[in-house]
């Protein structure tokens, strides 16, 4: 049996330590690499899964953990595909590397919503252009007819005119939404704007006794008068609809004015039924009203923004909206 000299033993021990050191360095590098990969995966904006052949999870980020139920629906495909899950839309990508399957799910709900809005806006604008000519003819003919019918039939013609005026409002709002809101500012008094609002609301039919309370003091505005007419008319007509649905026989719509250093501030209250879905208030083409087209409040906010202002719901219970317009 061969014997190992002390020198050989020392060399062997040194080599063992060296191998152990290299192994520890390699292990530390692997841990560092794994940690880096996990941080990169975590940093990605979409849900990421790396799956083993036996369908166990090798790696995933926090977004993937939150969507663990979605993982059950995913499958490997040669091309990308879309999947709906819990009222959201996801773009699914998949690929393979050696014995691993990689899956990713990107939330494209907002992108799809914008695409759908753009498509709906284009369709609505096209229909509005088509509707404009016959509506103009009906409006002209109804004015002529009103002068010729017997007095008993005048209310029927006036109802036709009110309906036509409502359609004209919808057409105007739709075209404005599709083209975008641009303010042509000029100076005018609140009393001038109020007369316009009274005319616009006057075409709107309602059955209950409604008390309108407007600011009594006159003040100067530097804004687009026609746009503000649409903005305030939208809120007042919404308030009328809410009062019509209420159990009481009468209602109140109140506009309070405050002058601040930089802004004209209006607060609008009404005694109608409560707001059903606050989240969809400023969502285009979504309306909880039977008569609504889903553009009134969206355009009102855009009109306020065109005047470097804002529209916000301050109090849901009191139904208080605040309109801020830059002076």
Number of C-alpha atoms within 10 A of each C-alpha: 3 4 6 9 8 9 9 11 11 12 11 12 12 12 12 12 12 12 12 12 12 12 12 12 12 12 12 12 12 12 12 12 12 13 12 12 13 14 12 11 19 17 12 11 12 19 24 25 24 20 18 15 11 8 10 9 13 13 16 20 20 14 19 20 14 10 14 14 11 16 16 8 9 15 11 14 12 9 9 12 12 14 16 13 12 6 6 12 19 20 16 21 20 20 15 13 8 7 9 17 19 18 22 20 25 17 18 15 15 11 11 14 12 11 12 12 16 13 13 15 20 17 13 17 21 14 14 19 14 12 14 14 11 11 16 14 10 14 19 12 12 18 14 12 14 17 11 11 12 9 10 7 12 15 11 13 17 15 15 16 21 17 16 18 20 17 16 18 15 18 21 16 20 27 19 16 20 18 11 12 17 14 16 13 14 10 11 15 13 17 15 12 18 17 11 19 20 13 13 20 19 12 16 17 14 13 10 15 13 18 12 12 13 13 15 10 8 10 13 13 18 15 20 19 21 14 22 21 20 22 23 23 22 22 19 23 18 19 24 25 20 18 26 20 14 16 10 13 11 15 20 16 20 18 18 14 18 11 12 11 7 11 15 18 19 19 19 23 21 25 19 23 17 15 13 12 9 10 7 14 19 20 15 18 16 14 19 13 13 7 9 14 15 20 21 28 19 21 23 26 19 21 24 22 18 20 22 13 19 18 23 14 15 13 11 12 9 15 18 17 18 18 22 23 22 19 17
